[in-house]
Amino acid sequence: MDGRRLARVDPDLSAILDAATAEQRRRAGAAVARWAAERAGLGGAAADPAPVAAAATGRRAADLDDEYFELQRLVDADRAPGAAALEVFARARAASAAEFAAAGEAAEAVYEALAVADDPAAVRRLVASALAAEPAAGPGGAPDTGRDIG
C-alpha cells in the first residue's frame, strides 16, 4: 500500500508522514501501532510492530478480520451484540496497524490506528512526538535500529 487511504481521511497527516525520513516514519508507525494495541486490548505477538513479528501480526490480523466478519453477520441477524463485533473490529485494526508498522508502512499503520478509537488528536500527537524524537541510542552510543545484530 502506499498511504492513499490515509491521504483520503487526513491529507495533512499524510503529507507530514510523506515529508518525514524513513526512520521517523518507522518510529511513528511503531508508536501508533503500540497505542492502537493498548486501546484495543490487544497483546502478545499480534501487537508487536517489530519487523521480525510481521508474519505473526499478519496472521493474527487476518484471523481477527474473519472473526469480526462472522460476528457482524450474527449482529445483522440479531444473534450477537453489536458491542462484541466492535471490540473485535478494534483488535483487528490494531493488529493490522502492527502488521503495517512491521512492514515499514507508517501511513497505513496510522490509517488502521485511526479506526481503533475515535481520537484522531491522540494519533496526531503520537505521530508528532515520534517525528520529533531523537533515535534511541543502542550499545556504544550508536543509534538503535531495533534489530538485534548478535
C-alpha positions as CSV (number, residue, x, y, z in Angstrom):
1,M,0.0,0.0,0.0
2,D,1.2,3.5,-0.5
3,G,-0.7,5.5,2.1
4,R,-3.6,6.7,-0.2
5,R,-6.1,5.6,2.4
6,L,-4.6,8.0,5.0
7,A,-4.4,10.7,2.4
8,R,-8.2,10.4,1.9
9,V,-9.1,10.7,5.6
10,D,-6.4,13.0,6.8
11,P,-4.4,14.6,3.9
12,D,-2.4,16.9,6.3
13,L,-1.2,14.0,8.4
14,S,-0.4,12.0,5.2
15,A,1.7,14.9,3.9
16,I,3.6,15.2,7.2
17,L,4.5,11.5,7.0
18,D,5.5,11.8,3.4
19,A,7.9,14.6,4.3
20,A,9.4,12.6,7.2
21,T,12.6,10.5,7.0
22,A,12.3,6.7,6.8
23,E,13.5,6.4,10.4
24,Q,10.9,9.0,11.6
25,R,8.1,7.1,9.7
26,R,9.3,3.8,11.3
27,R,9.1,5.4,14.8
28,A,5.7,6.9,14.0
29,G,4.3,3.6,12.7
30,A,5.6,1.7,15.8
31,A,4.2,4.3,18.2
32,V,0.7,4.4,16.7
33,A,0.6,0.6,16.5
34,R,1.5,0.2,20.2
35,W,-1.1,2.9,21.0
36,A,-3.8,1.1,18.9
37,A,-2.9,-2.3,20.6
38,E,-3.2,-0.8,24.0
39,R,-6.6,0.9,23.2
40,A,-8.0,-2.3,21.7
41,G,-6.7,-4.6,24.5
42,L,-4.5,-6.5,22.0
43,G,-1.4,-8.1,23.4
44,G,1.3,-10.6,22.5
45,A,2.9,-11.0,19.2
46,A,-0.1,-9.7,17.3
47,A,0.6,-6.2,18.8
48,D,4.3,-6.2,18.0
49,P,5.3,-3.7,15.4
50,A,8.9,-5.1,15.1
51,P,9.8,-6.3,11.6
52,V,10.6,-9.8,13.0
53,A,6.9,-10.1,14.1
54,A,5.4,-9.3,10.7
55,A,4.2,-12.8,10.0
56,A,2.6,-13.3,13.4
57,T,0.8,-9.9,13.2
58,G,-0.4,-10.6,9.7
59,R,-1.9,-14.0,10.6
60,R,-3.5,-12.5,13.7
61,A,-4.9,-9.6,11.8
62,A,-6.4,-12.0,9.2
63,D,-7.9,-14.2,12.0
64,L,-9.4,-11.2,13.7
65,D,-10.9,-9.8,10.5
66,D,-12.5,-13.2,9.9
67,E,-13.8,-13.2,13.5
68,Y,-15.2,-9.7,13.0
69,F,-17.0,-10.5,9.7
70,E,-18.6,-13.6,11.3
71,L,-19.7,-11.6,14.4
72,Q,-21.0,-8.8,12.2
73,R,-23.1,-11.4,10.3
74,L,-24.5,-12.6,13.6
75,V,-25.2,-9.0,14.7
76,D,-27.0,-8.3,11.4
77,A,-29.2,-11.4,12.2
78,D,-29.8,-10.1,15.7
79,R,-27.9,-13.1,17.2
80,A,-25.0,-11.2,18.8
81,P,-24.5,-7.9,20.4
82,G,-23.0,-5.1,18.3
83,A,-20.5,-4.2,21.0
84,A,-18.8,-7.6,20.7
85,A,-18.3,-7.0,16.9
86,L,-16.9,-3.5,17.6
87,E,-14.4,-4.9,20.1
88,V,-13.2,-7.5,17.6
89,F,-13.1,-4.8,14.9
90,A,-10.8,-2.6,17.1
91,R,-8.5,-5.6,17.8
92,A,-8.4,-6.4,14.1
93,R,-7.5,-2.8,13.2
94,A,-4.8,-2.7,15.9
95,A,-3.3,-6.0,14.6
96,S,-3.3,-4.5,11.1
97,A,-1.6,-1.4,12.4
98,A,1.1,-3.5,13.9
99,E,1.4,-5.5,10.7
100,F,1.8,-2.3,8.6
101,A,4.3,-0.8,11.1
102,A,6.3,-4.0,10.9
103,A,6.4,-3.8,7.1
104,G,7.5,-0.1,7.3
105,E,4.2,1.3,6.0
106,A,3.7,4.0,8.6
107,A,0.8,5.8,6.7
108,E,-1.1,2.5,6.6
109,A,-0.4,1.8,10.3
110,V,-1.7,5.3,11.1
111,Y,-4.8,4.7,9.0
112,E,-5.6,1.5,10.8
113,A,-4.9,3.1,14.2
114,L,-7.4,5.8,13.5
115,A,-10.1,3.2,13.1
116,V,-9.4,1.7,16.6
117,A,-10.7,4.7,18.6
118,D,-12.3,8.0,17.7
119,D,-9.3,10.0,18.9
120,P,-7.5,11.5,15.8
121,A,-5.9,14.1,18.0
122,A,-4.2,11.4,20.1
123,V,-2.9,9.8,16.9
124,R,-1.6,13.2,15.6
125,R,0.2,13.8,18.9
126,L,1.8,10.4,18.7
127,V,3.0,11.0,15.2
128,A,4.3,14.5,16.0
129,S,6.1,13.1,19.0
130,A,7.7,10.2,17.1
131,L,8.8,12.6,14.3
132,A,10.4,15.0,16.8
133,A,12.1,12.3,18.9
134,E,15.8,11.6,18.6
135,P,16.7,8.0,17.7
136,A,17.3,5.9,20.8
137,A,21.0,5.1,21.5
138,G,21.9,1.5,21.4
139,P,25.0,-0.2,22.8
140,G,28.1,2.0,22.5
141,G,26.0,5.1,21.8
142,A,25.1,4.1,18.2
143,P,21.5,4.7,17.1
144,D,19.3,1.7,18.0
145,T,17.9,0.4,14.7
146,G,15.6,-2.0,16.5
147,R,17.4,-5.0,15.1
148,D,19.4,-7.5,17.2
149,I,22.8,-7.9,15.5
150,G,24.2,-10.6,17.7
